[in-house]
Amino acid sequence: LAWILPDLFREVDAGPERLDAWLEHFGIDSIKRHDALSDAFATAQLLQIAMAHAASRGFDTPASLRELEKARRHMRQSA
């Protein structure tokens, strides 16, 4: 998710490592940050948003999202 969000939402300047920035951008409240269950729930909400947006761009299967993630990682490592 950290790798595909910046590609799906290029207008957001959050970077791949900034979970808090992504949560804030989408208005997702994390009950208690750095708590496993709370972070998992917030991440699941981000995943739902990402999947809906990705589907509108033609990435409508888990495999296609995985390919997007791989390409993003490759580009980052090549830079």
C-alpha atoms as an extended CHARMM CRD file, in Angstrom:
* protein
*
        79  EXT
         1         1  LEU       CA              0.0000000000        0.0000000000        0.0000000000  PROA      1               0.0000000000
         2         2  ALA       CA              2.8490000000        2.3640000000        0.8230000000  PROA      2               0.0000000000
         3         3  TRP       CA              4.1680000000        1.9090000000       -2.7080000000  PROA      3               0.0000000000
         4         4  ILE       CA              0.9260000000        2.2280000000       -4.6510000000  PROA      4               0.0000000000
         5         5  LEU       CA             -0.7300000000        5.1620000000       -2.8820000000  PROA      5               0.0000000000
         6         6  PRO       CA              1.7700000000        7.7380000000       -4.2410000000  PROA      6               0.0000000000
         7         7  ASP       CA              1.1830000000        6.4370000000       -7.7610000000  PROA      7               0.0000000000
         8         8  LEU       CA             -2.5970000000        6.3370000000       -7.4850000000  PROA      8               0.0000000000
         9         9  PHE       CA             -2.8460000000        9.7510000000       -5.8310000000  PROA      9               0.0000000000
        10        10  ARG       CA             -0.0620000000       11.8000000000       -7.4000000000  PROA      10              0.0000000000
        11        11  GLU       CA             -1.6720000000       15.0420000000       -6.2800000000  PROA      11              0.0000000000
        12        12  VAL       CA             -0.9430000000       14.1380000000       -2.6490000000  PROA      12              0.0000000000
        13        13  ASP       CA              2.5430000000       14.9420000000       -1.4100000000  PROA      13              0.0000000000
        14        14  ALA       CA              2.7020000000       12.3650000000        1.3750000000  PROA      14              0.0000000000
        15        15  GLY       CA              5.4860000000       10.0360000000        0.2840000000  PROA      15              0.0000000000
        16        16  PRO       CA              5.4090000000        6.2780000000        0.6920000000  PROA      16              0.0000000000
        17        17  GLU       CA              6.5340000000        6.2050000000        4.3170000000  PROA      17              0.0000000000
        18        18  ARG       CA              4.0140000000        8.6610000000        5.7600000000  PROA      18              0.0000000000
        19        19  LEU       CA              1.0300000000        6.6710000000        7.0210000000  PROA      19              0.0000000000
        20        20  ASP       CA             -0.1070000000        9.5910000000        9.1720000000  PROA      20              0.0000000000
        21        21  ALA       CA             -0.1660000000       11.9130000000        6.1580000000  PROA      21              0.0000000000
        22        22  TRP       CA             -2.2670000000        9.4540000000        4.1500000000  PROA      22              0.0000000000
        23        23  LEU       CA             -4.6940000000        8.9630000000        7.0270000000  PROA      23              0.0000000000
        24        24  GLU       CA             -5.0550000000       12.7200000000        7.4370000000  PROA      24              0.0000000000
        25        25  HSD       CA             -5.5320000000       13.2990000000        3.6990000000  PROA      25              0.0000000000
        26        26  PHE       CA             -8.4260000000       10.8450000000        3.5350000000  PROA      26              0.0000000000
        27        27  GLY       CA             -9.9040000000       11.8550000000        6.8980000000  PROA      27              0.0000000000
        28        28  ILE       CA             -9.3100000000        8.4680000000        8.4860000000  PROA      28              0.0000000000
        29        29  ASP       CA             -9.1960000000        8.6060000000       12.2630000000  PROA      29              0.0000000000
        30        30  SER       CA             -6.8650000000        6.1620000000       13.9100000000  PROA      30              0.0000000000
        31        31  ILE       CA             -8.1530000000        5.4180000000       17.3710000000  PROA      31              0.0000000000
        32        32  LYS       CA             -4.6860000000        4.8270000000       18.7580000000  PROA      32              0.0000000000
        33        33  ARG       CA             -1.6420000000        5.1600000000       16.4850000000  PROA      33              0.0000000000
        34        34  HSD       CA              1.1220000000        2.5970000000       16.8180000000  PROA      34              0.0000000000
        35        35  ASP       CA             -1.3290000000        0.0670000000       18.2040000000  PROA      35              0.0000000000
        36        36  ALA       CA             -1.4590000000       -3.0630000000       16.0570000000  PROA      36              0.0000000000
        37        37  LEU       CA             -5.2420000000       -3.3950000000       15.8570000000  PROA      37              0.0000000000
        38        38  SER       CA             -5.8890000000        0.3040000000       15.3520000000  PROA      38              0.0000000000
        39        39  ASP       CA             -3.1810000000        0.6130000000       12.6850000000  PROA      39              0.0000000000
        40        40  ALA       CA             -4.4930000000       -2.4910000000       10.9100000000  PROA      40              0.0000000000
        41        41  PHE       CA             -8.0120000000       -1.0460000000       10.8400000000  PROA      41              0.0000000000
        42        42  ALA       CA             -6.7700000000        2.2970000000        9.4960000000  PROA      42              0.0000000000
        43        43  THR       CA             -4.6680000000        0.5130000000        6.8720000000  PROA      43              0.0000000000
        44        44  ALA       CA             -7.6940000000       -1.5510000000        5.8170000000  PROA      44              0.0000000000
        45        45  GLN       CA             -9.6290000000        1.6750000000        5.2750000000  PROA      45              0.0000000000
        46        46  LEU       CA             -6.7790000000        3.0330000000        3.1540000000  PROA      46              0.0000000000
        47        47  LEU       CA             -6.7890000000       -0.1980000000        1.1570000000  PROA      47              0.0000000000
        48        48  GLN       CA            -10.4940000000        0.1840000000        0.4100000000  PROA      48              0.0000000000
        49        49  ILE       CA             -9.9120000000        3.7120000000       -0.8720000000  PROA      49              0.0000000000
        50        50  ALA       CA             -6.9180000000        2.6150000000       -2.9360000000  PROA      50              0.0000000000
        51        51  MET       CA             -8.7690000000       -0.3490000000       -4.4540000000  PROA      51              0.0000000000
        52        52  ALA       CA            -11.7350000000        1.7860000000       -5.4950000000  PROA      52              0.0000000000
        53        53  HSD       CA             -9.4810000000        4.3920000000       -7.0890000000  PROA      53              0.0000000000
        54        54  ALA       CA             -7.2390000000        1.7720000000       -8.7050000000  PROA      54              0.0000000000
        55        55  ALA       CA            -10.2470000000        0.0530000000      -10.2730000000  PROA      55              0.0000000000
        56        56  SER       CA            -11.2120000000        3.3270000000      -11.9420000000  PROA      56              0.0000000000
        57        57  ARG       CA             -7.7260000000        3.3810000000      -13.4980000000  PROA      57              0.0000000000
        58        58  GLY       CA             -7.9080000000       -0.2070000000      -14.7560000000  PROA      58              0.0000000000
        59        59  PHE       CA             -6.1230000000       -1.9210000000      -11.8620000000  PROA      59              0.0000000000
        60        60  ASP       CA             -9.0830000000       -4.0320000000      -10.8400000000  PROA      60              0.0000000000
        61        61  THR       CA             -7.4990000000       -7.2210000000       -9.5170000000  PROA      61              0.0000000000
        62        62  PRO       CA             -5.0950000000       -7.9530000000       -6.6700000000  PROA      62              0.0000000000
        63        63  ALA       CA             -2.5800000000       -9.1490000000       -9.2740000000  PROA      63              0.0000000000
        64        64  SER       CA             -2.7280000000       -5.8450000000      -11.1470000000  PROA      64              0.0000000000
        65        65  LEU       CA             -2.1750000000       -3.9360000000       -7.9040000000  PROA      65              0.0000000000
        66        66  ARG       CA              0.7940000000       -6.1630000000       -7.1690000000  PROA      66              0.0000000000
        67        67  GLU       CA              2.2520000000       -5.3690000000      -10.5940000000  PROA      67              0.0000000000
        68        68  LEU       CA              1.7850000000       -1.6570000000       -9.9390000000  PROA      68              0.0000000000
        69        69  GLU       CA              3.5630000000       -2.0510000000       -6.6030000000  PROA      69              0.0000000000
        70        70  LYS       CA              6.4580000000       -3.9600000000       -8.1900000000  PROA      70              0.0000000000
        71        71  ALA       CA              6.8890000000       -1.3190000000      -10.8820000000  PROA      71              0.0000000000
        72        72  ARG       CA              6.8510000000        1.4600000000       -8.2990000000  PROA      72              0.0000000000
        73        73  ARG       CA              9.5040000000       -0.2950000000       -6.1890000000  PROA      73              0.0000000000
        74        74  HSD       CA             11.6640000000       -0.8850000000       -9.2550000000  PROA      74              0.0000000000
        75        75  MET       CA             11.4670000000        2.7720000000      -10.2490000000  PROA      75              0.0000000000
        76        76  ARG       CA             12.3390000000        3.8810000000       -6.7180000000  PROA      76              0.0000000000
        77        77  GLN       CA             15.3150000000        1.5310000000       -6.4710000000  PROA      77              0.0000000000
        78        78  SER       CA             16.5950000000        2.5690000000       -9.9080000000  PROA      78              0.0000000000
        79        79  ALA       CA             16.5870000000        6.2640000000       -8.9980000000  PROA      79              0.0000000000
